[in-house]
Amino acid sequence: MPEGGKPMTYVVTENCIRCKHTDCVAVCPVDCFYVGEAMLVIDPDACIDCGVCEPECPAEAIKPDTEPGLEGWKALNAKYAALWPNIAARSEPPEDAAAWDGRADKLLDAFGTADPVAA
């Protein structure tokens, strides 16, 4: 547990949008990933802070929620983990995933807002 006693979790951030690599899903020991049409999310209540998913993400979209500025992403992950189906096995990314990797404004494109809390 990080300093301050608050449990830590990992969150999926903007670069997952339209990339949807599932290498992270294949290594998760607690099946805390959920999948939507545009991206994956992590259920922050199920994440055990093991960190094995972070280095597996080719898009570098998984970050610890202790990094500054990720509060909105934690809220987005929690919201959609409650709505989307669980994913526990690796699948092929979309054919155009490489073209979307690193592209700006993906949140706005996929959710109609640039604010992850409002998504």
TIVO-2410 file (N, C-alpha, C; in nm, 3 decimals):
# residues 119
REC num residu      c1      c2      c3 atome chaine
REC   1      M   0.085  -0.117   0.000     N      A
REC   1      M   0.000   0.000   0.000    CA      A
REC   1      M   0.090   0.124   0.000     C      A
REC   2      P   0.061   0.221  -0.085     N      A
REC   2      P   0.145   0.340  -0.090    CA      A
REC   2      P   0.134   0.424   0.036     C      A
REC   3      E   0.223   0.518   0.046     N      A
REC   3      E   0.224   0.609   0.160    CA      A
REC   3      E   0.087   0.677   0.172     C      A
REC   4      G   0.040   0.694   0.294     N      A
REC   4      G  -0.089   0.756   0.316    CA      A
REC   4      G  -0.199   0.654   0.338     C      A
REC   5      G  -0.171   0.526   0.319     N      A
REC   5      G  -0.265   0.420   0.347    CA      A
REC   5      G  -0.374   0.397   0.244     C      A
REC   6      K  -0.374   0.471   0.134     N      A
REC   6      K  -0.476   0.450   0.032    CA      A
REC   6      K  -0.433   0.336  -0.059     C      A
REC   7      P  -0.523   0.242  -0.089     N      A
REC   7      P  -0.486   0.133  -0.180    CA      A
REC   7      P  -0.457   0.188  -0.320     C      A
REC   8      M  -0.360   0.130  -0.384     N      A
REC   8      M  -0.324   0.172  -0.520    CA      A
REC   8      M  -0.387   0.076  -0.620     C      A
REC   9      T  -0.406   0.125  -0.739     N      A
REC   9      T  -0.455   0.042  -0.847    CA      A
REC   9      T  -0.387   0.089  -0.975     C      A
REC  10      Y  -0.401   0.014  -1.078     N      A
REC  10      Y  -0.355   0.056  -1.210    CA      A
REC  10      Y  -0.478   0.099  -1.289     C      A
REC  11      V  -0.457   0.192  -1.383     N      A
REC  11      V  -0.566   0.240  -1.466    CA      A
REC  11      V  -0.525   0.236  -1.612     C      A
REC  12      V  -0.623   0.217  -1.696     N      A
REC  12      V  -0.602   0.224  -1.840    CA      A
REC  12      V  -0.629   0.367  -1.883     C      A
REC  13      T  -0.539   0.422  -1.963     N      A
REC  13      T  -0.548   0.562  -2.003    CA      A
REC  13      T  -0.576   0.576  -2.152     C      A
REC  14      E  -0.574   0.699  -2.199     N      A
REC  14      E  -0.618   0.735  -2.335    CA      A
REC  14      E  -0.555   0.656  -2.447     C      A
REC  15      N  -0.429   0.619  -2.435     N      A
REC  15      N  -0.366   0.554  -2.550    CA      A
REC  15      N  -0.421   0.415  -2.579     C      A
REC  16      C  -0.499   0.359  -2.489     N      A
REC  16      C  -0.564   0.230  -2.518    CA      A
REC  16      C  -0.677   0.247  -2.619     C      A
REC  17      I  -0.735   0.364  -2.623     N      A
REC  17      I  -0.849   0.387  -2.711    CA      A
REC  17      I  -0.812   0.356  -2.856     C      A
REC  18      R  -0.891   0.269  -2.915     N      A
REC  18      R  -0.877   0.222  -3.052    CA      A
REC  18      R  -0.754   0.132  -3.075     C      A
REC  19      C  -0.675   0.108  -2.970     N      A
REC  19      C  -0.562   0.014  -2.982    CA      A
REC  19      C  -0.604  -0.122  -2.927     C      A
REC  20      K  -0.658  -0.124  -2.806     N      A
REC  20      K  -0.715  -0.243  -2.742    CA      A
REC  20      K  -0.627  -0.368  -2.750     C      A
REC  21      H  -0.499  -0.352  -2.722     N      A
REC  21      H  -0.414  -0.471  -2.710    CA      A
REC  21      H  -0.457  -0.544  -2.584     C      A
REC  22      T  -0.452  -0.674  -2.585     N      A
REC  22      T  -0.496  -0.750  -2.468    CA      A
REC  22      T  -0.383  -0.831  -2.406     C      A
REC  23      D  -0.261  -0.793  -2.432     N      A
REC  23      D  -0.147  -0.860  -2.369    CA      A
REC  23      D  -0.159  -0.851  -2.217     C      A
REC  24      C  -0.210  -0.738  -2.169     N      A
REC  24      C  -0.229  -0.713  -2.025    CA      A
REC  24      C  -0.329  -0.812  -1.966     C      A
REC  25      V  -0.434  -0.841  -2.039     N      A
REC  25      V  -0.539  -0.931  -1.993    CA      A
REC  25      V  -0.483  -1.070  -1.970     C      A
REC  26      A  -0.395  -1.113  -2.059     N      A
REC  26      A  -0.339  -1.248  -2.052    CA      A
REC  26      A  -0.257  -1.273  -1.926     C      A
REC  27      V  -0.200  -1.168  -1.868     N      A
REC  27      V  -0.114  -1.186  -1.750    CA      A
REC  27      V  -0.183  -1.150  -1.618     C      A
REC  28      C  -0.301  -1.093  -1.623     N      A
REC  28      C  -0.370  -1.049  -1.501    CA      A
REC  28      C  -0.414  -1.169  -1.418     C      A
REC  29      P  -0.367  -1.178  -1.293     N      A
REC  29      P  -0.403  -1.293  -1.210    CA      A
REC  29      P  -0.543  -1.286  -1.150     C      A
REC  30      V  -0.609  -1.171  -1.158     N      A
REC  30      V  -0.742  -1.157  -1.096    CA      A
REC  30      V  -0.852  -1.119  -1.194     C      A
REC  31      D  -0.823  -1.123  -1.323     N      A
REC  31      D  -0.924  -1.094  -1.426    CA      A
REC  31      D  -1.000  -0.964  -1.399     C      A
REC  32      C  -0.924  -0.855  -1.380     N      A
REC  32      C  -0.988  -0.727  -1.347    CA      A
REC  32      C  -1.005  -0.636  -1.468     C      A
REC  33      F  -0.989  -0.689  -1.590     N      A
REC  33      F  -1.006  -0.608  -1.711    CA      A
REC  33      F  -1.147  -0.625  -1.767     C      A
REC  34      Y  -1.197  -0.514  -1.822     N      A
REC  34      Y  -1.329  -0.512  -1.885    CA      A
REC  34      Y  -1.313  -0.447  -2.021     C      A
REC  35      V  -1.397  -0.488  -2.116     N      A
REC  35      V  -1.378  -0.444  -2.253    CA      A
REC  35      V  -1.502  -0.375  -2.308     C      A
REC  36      G  -1.477  -0.260  -2.370     N      A
REC  36      G  -1.581  -0.186  -2.440    CA      A
REC  36      G  -1.547  -0.180  -2.587     C      A
REC  37      E  -1.628  -0.111  -2.662     N      A
REC  37      E  -1.606  -0.101  -2.806    CA      A
REC  37      E  -1.475  -0.031  -2.838     C      A
REC  38      A  -1.438   0.069  -2.759     N      A
REC  38      A  -1.322   0.150  -2.792    CA      A
REC  38      A  -1.196   0.117  -2.713     C      A
REC  39      M  -1.210   0.059  -2.593     N      A
REC  39      M  -1.093   0.040  -2.508    CA      A
REC  39      M  -1.117  -0.064  -2.400     C      A
REC  40      L  -1.013  -0.092  -2.324     N      A
REC  40      L  -1.021  -0.175  -2.205    CA      A
REC  40      L  -1.017  -0.085  -2.082     C      A
REC  41      V  -1.066  -0.134  -1.971     N      A
REC  41      V  -1.053  -0.064  -1.842    CA      A
REC  41      V  -1.020  -0.167  -1.735     C      A
REC  42      I  -0.971  -0.117  -1.622     N      A
REC  42      I  -0.940  -0.200  -1.506    CA      A
REC  42      I  -1.038  -0.165  -1.395     C      A
REC  43      D  -1.095  -0.268  -1.332     N      A
REC  43      D  -1.179  -0.245  -1.215    CA      A
REC  43      D  -1.088  -0.211  -1.098     C      A
REC  44      P  -1.089  -0.086  -1.051     N      A
REC  44      P  -0.996  -0.048  -0.944    CA      A
REC  44      P  -1.023  -0.121  -0.812     C      A
REC  45      D  -1.144  -0.172  -0.793     N      A
REC  45      D  -1.174  -0.246  -0.671    CA      A
REC  45      D  -1.123  -0.390  -0.678     C      A
REC  46      A  -1.101  -0.440  -0.797     N      A
REC  46      A  -1.053  -0.578  -0.813    CA      A
REC  46      A  -0.902  -0.585  -0.833     C      A
REC  47      C  -0.842  -0.477  -0.880     N      A
REC  47      C  -0.698  -0.473  -0.904    CA      A
REC  47      C  -0.622  -0.495  -0.773     C      A
REC  48      I  -0.522  -0.583  -0.776     N      A
REC  48      I  -0.445  -0.612  -0.655    CA      A
REC  48      I  -0.309  -0.545  -0.655     C      A
REC  49      D  -0.287  -0.451  -0.746     N      A
REC  49      D  -0.164  -0.373  -0.749    CA      A
REC  49      D  -0.040  -0.461  -0.771     C      A
REC  50      C  -0.054  -0.567  -0.848     N      A
REC  50      C   0.062  -0.652  -0.873    CA      A
REC  50      C   0.154  -0.592  -0.978     C      A
REC  51      G   0.098  -0.513  -1.070     N      A
REC  51      G   0.178  -0.444  -1.170    CA      A
REC  51      G   0.221  -0.525  -1.289     C      A
REC  52      V   0.179  -0.649  -1.301     N      A
REC  52      V   0.225  -0.731  -1.414    CA      A
REC  52      V   0.168  -0.684  -1.547     C      A
REC  53      C   0.058  -0.613  -1.545     N      A
REC  53      C  -0.004  -0.567  -1.669    CA      A
REC  53      C   0.071  -0.450  -1.732     C      A
REC  54      E   0.123  -0.363  -1.651     N      A
REC  54      E   0.183  -0.239  -1.702    CA      A
REC  54      E   0.291  -0.262  -1.808     C      A
REC  55      P   0.391  -0.346  -1.784     N      A
REC  55      P   0.495  -0.363  -1.886    CA      A
REC  55      P   0.448  -0.442  -2.008     C      A
REC  56      E   0.334  -0.509  -1.999     N      A
REC  56      E   0.284  -0.589  -2.111    CA      A
REC  56      E   0.211  -0.506  -2.216     C      A
REC  57      C   0.173  -0.383  -2.182     N      A
REC  57      C   0.094  -0.300  -2.273    CA      A
REC  57      C   0.183  -0.238  -2.381     C      A
REC  58      P   0.169  -0.279  -2.507     N      A
REC  58      P   0.251  -0.222  -2.614    CA      A
REC  58      P   0.227  -0.073  -2.637     C      A
REC  59      A   0.108  -0.026  -2.599     N      A
REC  59      A   0.074   0.114  -2.618    CA      A
REC  59      A   0.110   0.200  -2.497     C      A
REC  60      E   0.165   0.138  -2.393     N      A
REC  60      E   0.201   0.208  -2.270    CA      A
REC  60      E   0.084   0.289  -2.213     C      A
REC  61      A  -0.034   0.227  -2.216     N      A
REC  61      A  -0.156   0.293  -2.172    CA      A
REC  61      A  -0.193   0.262  -2.028     C      A
REC  62      I  -0.122   0.172  -1.963     N      A
REC  62      I  -0.152   0.135  -1.824    CA      A
REC  62      I  -0.055   0.205  -1.731     C      A
REC  63      K  -0.111   0.274  -1.631     N      A
REC  63      K  -0.030   0.353  -1.539    CA      A
REC  63      K  -0.079   0.330  -1.396     C      A
REC  64      P   0.010   0.344  -1.297     N      A
REC  64      P  -0.037   0.340  -1.158    CA      A
REC  64      P  -0.116   0.466  -1.128     C      A
REC  65      D  -0.223   0.452  -1.053     N      A
REC  65      D  -0.308   0.569  -1.025    CA      A
REC  65      D  -0.241   0.670  -0.934     C      A
REC  66      T  -0.123   0.640  -0.887     N      A
REC  66      T  -0.049   0.734  -0.804    CA      A
REC  66      T   0.023   0.840  -0.886     C      A
REC  67      E   0.028   0.822  -1.018     N      A
REC  67      E   0.089   0.925  -1.103    CA      A
REC  67      E  -0.002   1.047  -1.104     C      A
REC  68      P   0.055   1.167  -1.102     N      A
REC  68      P  -0.026   1.289  -1.102    CA      A
REC  68      P  -0.118   1.298  -1.225     C      A
REC  69      G  -0.239   1.347  -1.201     N      A
REC  69      G  -0.332   1.373  -1.311    CA      A
REC  69      G  -0.415   1.254  -1.356     C      A
REC  70      L  -0.410   1.143  -1.286     N      A
REC  70      L  -0.483   1.025  -1.332    CA      A
REC  70      L  -0.613   0.999  -1.256     C      A
REC  71      E  -0.654   1.093  -1.171     N      A
REC  71      E  -0.778   1.074  -1.095    CA      A
REC  71      E  -0.898   1.054  -1.186     C      A
REC  72      G  -0.905   1.132  -1.294     N      A
REC  72      G  -1.015   1.119  -1.389    CA      A
REC  72      G  -1.015   0.984  -1.458     C      A
REC  73      W  -0.897   0.933  -1.486     N      A
REC  73      W  -0.888   0.803  -1.551    CA      A
REC  73      W  -0.930   0.691  -1.456     C      A
REC  74      K  -0.901   0.706  -1.329     N      A
REC  74      K  -0.947   0.607  -1.232    CA      A
REC  74      K  -1.099   0.606  -1.228     C      A
REC  75      A  -1.160   0.724  -1.232     N      A
REC  75      A  -1.306   0.734  -1.232    CA      A
REC  75      A  -1.364   0.671  -1.358     C      A
REC  76      L  -1.303   0.697  -1.474     N      A
REC  76      L  -1.350   0.637  -1.599    CA      A
REC  76      L  -1.338   0.486  -1.593     C      A
REC  77      N  -1.225   0.434  -1.544     N      A
REC  77      N  -1.207   0.289  -1.534    CA      A
REC  77      N  -1.313   0.228  -1.444     C      A
REC  78      A  -1.339   0.289  -1.329     N      A
REC  78      A  -1.438   0.237  -1.235    CA      A
REC  78      A  -1.578   0.237  -1.297     C      A
REC  79      K  -1.612   0.346  -1.363     N      A
REC  79      K  -1.745   0.359  -1.423    CA      A
REC  79      K  -1.770   0.249  -1.526     C      A
REC  80      Y  -1.676   0.231  -1.618     N      A
REC  80      Y  -1.700   0.136  -1.727    CA      A
REC  80      Y  -1.674  -0.008  -1.687     C      A
REC  81      A  -1.594  -0.032  -1.583     N      A
REC  81      A  -1.578  -0.169  -1.534    CA      A
REC  81      A  -1.712  -0.222  -1.481     C      A
REC  82      A  -1.795  -0.133  -1.432     N      A
REC  82      A  -1.927  -0.172  -1.382    CA      A
REC  82      A  -2.028  -0.195  -1.494     C      A
REC  83      L  -1.996  -0.147  -1.615     N      A
REC  83      L  -2.091  -0.155  -1.726    CA      A
REC  83      L  -2.052  -0.255  -1.834     C      A
REC  84      W  -1.925  -0.272  -1.857     N      A
REC  84      W  -1.876  -0.354  -1.968    CA      A
REC  84      W  -1.849  -0.497  -1.923     C      A
REC  85      P  -1.845  -0.591  -2.018     N      A
REC  85      P  -1.818  -0.730  -1.983    CA      A
REC  85      P  -1.670  -0.753  -1.948     C      A
REC  86      N  -1.650  -0.849  -1.861     N      A
REC  86      N  -1.515  -0.889  -1.821    CA      A
REC  86      N  -1.447  -0.958  -1.939     C      A
REC  87      I  -1.316  -0.937  -1.949     N      A
REC  87      I  -1.236  -1.006  -2.050    CA      A
REC  87      I  -1.121  -1.073  -1.977     C      A
REC  88      A  -1.102  -1.202  -2.002     N      A
REC  88      A  -1.001  -1.278  -1.929    CA      A
REC  88      A  -0.903  -1.350  -2.021     C      A
REC  89      A  -0.917  -1.332  -2.151     N      A
REC  89      A  -0.827  -1.400  -2.244    CA      A
REC  89      A  -0.779  -1.302  -2.350     C      A
REC  90      R  -0.661  -1.325  -2.398     N      A
REC  90      R  -0.602  -1.241  -2.501    CA      A
REC  90      R  -0.679  -1.257  -2.632     C      A
REC  91      S  -0.693  -1.146  -2.704     N      A
REC  91      S  -0.753  -1.149  -2.837    CA      A
REC  91      S  -0.671  -1.058  -2.927     C      A
REC  92      E  -0.695  -1.066  -3.054     N      A
REC  92      E  -0.621  -0.984  -3.150    CA      A
REC  92      E  -0.667  -0.838  -3.141     C      A
REC  93      P  -0.575  -0.745  -3.149     N      A
REC  93      P  -0.615  -0.603  -3.150    CA      A
REC  93      P  -0.682  -0.568  -3.283     C      A
REC  94      P  -0.750  -0.455  -3.289     N      A
REC  94      P  -0.808  -0.412  -3.416    CA      A
REC  94      P  -0.699  -0.400  -3.523     C      A
REC  95      E  -0.737  -0.421  -3.648     N      A
REC  95      E  -0.640  -0.415  -3.758    CA      A
REC  95      E  -0.570  -0.280  -3.768     C      A
REC  96      D  -0.638  -0.173  -3.729     N      A
REC  96      D  -0.580  -0.040  -3.739    CA      A
REC  96      D  -0.521   0.010  -3.607     C      A
REC  97      A  -0.493  -0.079  -3.513     N      A
REC  97      A  -0.441  -0.039  -3.382    CA      A
REC  97      A  -0.311   0.041  -3.393     C      A
REC  98      A  -0.221   0.000  -3.478     N      A
REC  98      A  -0.094   0.071  -3.492    CA      A
REC  98      A  -0.115   0.215  -3.539     C      A
REC  99      A  -0.213   0.236  -3.624     N      A
REC  99      A  -0.242   0.370  -3.674    CA      A
REC  99      A  -0.296   0.462  -3.564     C      A
REC 100      W  -0.361   0.404  -3.465     N      A
REC 100      W  -0.418   0.483  -3.355    CA      A
REC 100      W  -0.320   0.505  -3.241     C      A
REC 101      D  -0.214   0.426  -3.233     N      A
REC 101      D  -0.118   0.435  -3.123    CA      A
REC 101      D  -0.054   0.573  -3.119     C      A
REC 102      G  -0.070   0.642  -3.006     N      A
REC 102      G  -0.009   0.773  -2.988    CA      A
REC 102      G  -0.086   0.891  -3.045     C      A
REC 103      R  -0.196   0.865  -3.112     N      A
REC 103      R  -0.276   0.973  -3.171    CA      A
REC 103      R  -0.337   1.060  -3.061     C      A
REC 104      A  -0.343   1.187  -3.084     N      A
REC 104      A  -0.399   1.282  -2.987    CA      A
REC 104      A  -0.553   1.282  -2.991     C      A
REC 105      D  -0.612   1.327  -2.885     N      A
REC 105      D  -0.757   1.349  -2.875    CA      A
REC 105      D  -0.841   1.223  -2.896     C      A
REC 106      K  -0.791   1.109  -2.857     N      A
REC 106      K  -0.866   0.985  -2.874    CA      A
REC 106      K  -0.987   0.980  -2.780     C      A
REC 107      L  -0.974   1.038  -2.662     N      A
REC 107      L  -1.087   1.040  -2.569    CA      A
REC 107      L  -1.202   1.120  -2.627     C      A
REC 108      L  -1.172   1.234  -2.683     N      A
REC 108      L  -1.274   1.317  -2.747    CA      A
REC 108      L  -1.340   1.242  -2.862     C      A
REC 109      D  -1.261   1.173  -2.942     N      A
REC 109      D  -1.313   1.098  -3.056    CA      A
REC 109      D  -1.406   0.985  -3.012     C      A
REC 110      A  -1.366   0.911  -2.911     N      A
REC 110      A  -1.442   0.793  -2.870    CA      A
REC 110      A  -1.558   0.822  -2.776     C      A
REC 111      F  -1.543   0.925  -2.691     N      A
REC 111      F  -1.644   0.950  -2.588    CA      A
REC 111      F  -1.711   1.087  -2.601     C      A
REC 112      G  -1.665   1.170  -2.695     N      A
REC 112      G  -1.727   1.299  -2.715    CA      A
REC 112      G  -1.690   1.405  -2.613     C      A
REC 113      T  -1.586   1.378  -2.536     N      A
REC 113      T  -1.539   1.473  -2.435    CA      A
REC 113      T  -1.389   1.455  -2.417     C      A
REC 114      A  -1.322   1.561  -2.374     N      A
REC 114      A  -1.180   1.552  -2.346    CA      A
REC 114      A  -1.155   1.529  -2.197     C      A
REC 115      D  -1.262   1.519  -2.118     N      A
REC 115      D  -1.252   1.500  -1.974    CA      A
REC 115      D  -1.289   1.356  -1.940     C      A
REC 116      P  -1.193   1.278  -1.886     N      A
REC 116      P  -1.225   1.139  -1.856    CA      A
REC 116      P  -1.337   1.124  -1.752     C      A
REC 117      V  -1.354   1.219  -1.662     N      A
REC 117      V  -1.461   1.211  -1.563    CA      A
REC 117      V  -1.597   1.223  -1.630     C      A
REC 118      A  -1.607   1.304  -1.733     N      A
REC 118      A  -1.733   1.326  -1.804    CA      A
REC 118      A  -1.763   1.217  -1.905     C      A
REC 119      A  -1.666   1.133  -1.936     N      A
REC 119      A  -1.685   1.029  -2.038    CA      A
REC 119      A  -1.785   0.923  -1.993     C      A
***
